[in-house]
Amino acid sequence: MNILVLGTGGREHALAWRLAKEADTKVYVHPGNGGTELAGFKNFGDLPLTPQRISARAQENDVELIVIGPETLLQEGYADFFRREGFKVVGPGISGARLETSKIFAKEFMVRAGVPTAPFEVFDRESELLNFKPKQWPAVLKYDGIAAGKGVVLAQSSAEIKEFAKRIYKDMEFGAGPHRVLVEDCLPGKELSYIGLCDGKEFVPLASATDFKRVGNSNTGANTGGMGAVSPSPLLTTELESKIHEKIVQPVLSQMQRDRIDFRGVLYIGLMISPKGDPIVLEFNTRFGDPETQAIMMRWEENVIPALMATAQSELTGLAPLKWRRETAVYVVAAAEGYPGKVTTGDMITGIHELNAETPIFFSGVKMQGGKTYTHGGRVLGVGAYGTDVEGARKKAYGALEKITWRGRHFRTDIGLL
């Protein structure tokens, strides 16, 4: 089978890496990056990332299944278009993608579904936001739209609310608007990513994972797109998983059907696990997470293509059980100088050797030039490793990462520790 993975980052590299292990499978990654090229994955050349051009090229290359990585493409209706063109697609249509692309829509959906989530308020104007006085600090501020992992602020003071408002309304960091902001109560607990294949009627969980969003150790510093992940999550127990299905998954599926949402893709449920052990929904994503996908793909042993095809065709009922490696996978992201702020690129990367199945490298922000590899984005690459426990996997991952260097490289040293 010929498969197309759309996107440019480490998530797409990991998906392609895993799919390519299946028998009689050819995987294209478009546009990909210099690292996916180095790993041997072909793209569609300089073809613009438009659904019409991609569809034509995919047909020329006998592509049957398209897996969409970035949420921006889902928001723009790529999944809807490709389905009309006759492709099998992993990715929800615009109606389903709104669960991620609008934080406010997602919150209102949660309320209708009756799932546990934090109390919230919505602000449509800068003046309203600036006059807001939370009952307690910190307050969670979320930009209502796609923000590349940088639209959430844990505000500790009114000054931080003003700074976030300035980024939105004065600096136009997230575009010209109109702009809306969601403000939530800050919930105590620990975060868990519960990700599964979803066809609107059934939800098949993938391996659990926990990602590490902030740039600094001990979850300090600015929010990022994710600095690493561990799978399985040490937080997930059999009892907790039962609660997640009863209190969240089943009500969400029921509400999808009531709202007639076309959802054939990946549903990522971002959870806060309270000190009492109860799951509370923080957010939905409607695609494979990054960097959770890298750790999850490392552990997915079989039935990958059948599971994705069943998702695309709304046939998850009766799907054979998914199988996972028993070992723990730890994945550590290394970033360019300045990330997640103003990033410096163009630094030569040294120490990249032949990819090893036991310590895979997944590339994100890199480019190839003259046979050499250079930084070309904020999150440059990540290294994964397996272990019989978290500490064993951590030791191998950090050992492999230490061999890869560039000027300004930085990474967290506590990935996997909760």
Secondary structure, 3 states (H helix, E strand, C coil): CEEEEEECCHHHHHHHHHHCCCCCCEEEEEECCHHHHHCCCECCCCCCCCHHHHHHHHHHCCEEEEEECCHHHHHCCHHHHHHHCCCEEECCCHHHHHHHHCHHHHHHHHHHHCCCECCEEEECCHHHHHCCCCCCCCEEEEECCCCCCCCEEEECCHHHHHHHHHHHHHCCCCCCCCCCEEEEECCCCEEEEEEEEECCCCEEECCCEEECCEEECCCEEEECCCCEEEECCCCCCHHHHHHHHHHHHHHHHHHHHHCCCCCCEEEEEEEEECCCCCEEEEEEECCCCCCHHHHHHHHEEECHHHHHHHHHCCCCCCCCCCEECCCEEEEEEEECCCCCCCCCCCCECECCCCCECCECEEECCEEEECCEEEECCCEEEEEEEEECCHHHHHHHHHHHHCCCECCCCECCCCCCCC
